[in-house]
């Protein structure tokens, strides 16, 4: 029963444009746990028991809130589904680091260091210098830069495909950034990928 509810909920979220990968994994874990206990509807006590199995307070709270959003959607259709309190496992403690903004001198030193990487004469130093320079010049997310394909470099700029909410956008390039990319494209013309093989992008961009 809960598995059917979950399948419907996942379909709804994905139809709205959310990838919903991590949430789906967590919810499957909860549903498996609850169904083994004989639950046919969401039970607050069961949610808390499952969430408490996570190894850290942050993960326990994330489990709780993920299932709570699922419970809210199900409760709207059937009040037999219980909705656990958001603060049932305490309040979140925000530990976000303040952003660090690199100075122009630090960026220049970083690019020089990238260009000096070994082995000399390989694609590696040029690739990293171009990647870091592109991030600096455009403000792209690292995952977006690593996922670039050759045909996404156009005369009008970079086509960044399916970013947040599955939307794409055109990113204009300054003349200097365009020149650097053109030089890089000449250097790496024998490769089938832009910065990294596609198989490596998900693991490195997380």
ZIRA-V169413 format. One record per backbone hydrogen bond with DSSP energy under -0.5 kcal/mol. NH is the residue of the N-H (numbers start at 1). CO is the residue of the C=O. E is the energy in kcal/mol with one decimal. If there is no record, write none. Layout:
NH/CO/E
NH/CO/E
This chain:
5/1/-1.9
6/2/-2.6
7/3/-2.3
8/4/-2.0
9/5/-2.2
10/6/-2.9
11/7/-2.1
12/8/-2.0
13/9/-2.3
14/10/-2.6
15/11/-2.0
16/12/-0.9
16/13/-0.6
17/14/-1.3
18/13/-1.8
24/20/-0.8
25/21/-1.9
26/22/-2.3
27/23/-2.8
28/24/-2.1
29/25/-1.7
30/26/-2.1
31/27/-2.8
32/28/-2.4
33/29/-1.9
34/30/-3.0
35/31/-2.8
36/32/-1.8
37/33/-1.0
38/35/-1.4
39/34/-2.4
47/43/-2.3
48/44/-2.3
49/45/-2.0
50/46/-2.4
51/47/-2.8
52/48/-2.2
53/50/-1.3
54/51/-1.8
60/56/-2.5
61/57/-2.4
62/58/-2.2
63/59/-2.3
64/60/-2.2
65/61/-2.7
66/62/-2.1
67/63/-2.3
68/64/-2.4
69/65/-2.0
70/66/-1.4
71/67/-2.9
72/68/-2.6
73/69/-1.7
74/70/-2.1
75/71/-3.0
76/72/-1.4
77/73/-0.5
77/74/-0.9
78/74/-2.3
81/78/-2.0
82/42/-2.7
84/82/-0.6
88/85/-1.5
90/87/-1.9
94/92/-0.6
101/99/-0.5
102/100/-0.6
107/103/-2.3
108/104/-2.2
109/105/-2.2
110/106/-2.3
111/107/-2.5
112/108/-2.1
113/109/-2.4
114/110/-2.3
115/111/-2.3
116/112/-0.9
117/114/-1.5
122/119/-1.8
126/122/-0.5
127/123/-2.8
128/124/-2.3
129/125/-2.1
130/126/-2.3
131/127/-2.5
132/128/-2.7
133/129/-2.0
134/130/-2.5
135/131/-2.3
136/132/-2.0
137/133/-2.4
138/134/-2.0
139/135/-2.0
145/141/-2.1
146/142/-2.5
147/143/-1.4
148/145/-1.2
152/149/-1.7
153/150/-1.7
154/152/-0.9
154/157/-2.7
157/154/-0.8
158/171/-2.7
159/152/-2.8
160/158/-0.8
160/169/-2.9
161/159/-0.8
163/167/-3.7
166/163/-1.7
167/164/-1.2
169/160/-2.3
171/158/-3.5
171/169/-0.5
172/170/-0.7
178/174/-2.6
179/175/-2.1
180/176/-2.1
181/177/-2.3
182/178/-2.5
183/179/-2.2
184/180/-2.1
185/181/-2.7
186/182/-1.7
187/183/-1.7
188/184/-2.5
189/186/-0.9
191/188/-2.1
194/148/-0.6
196/146/-0.5
200/197/-1.9
201/197/-0.8
201/198/-0.6
202/198/-0.7
204/200/-1.9
205/201/-2.4
206/202/-0.6
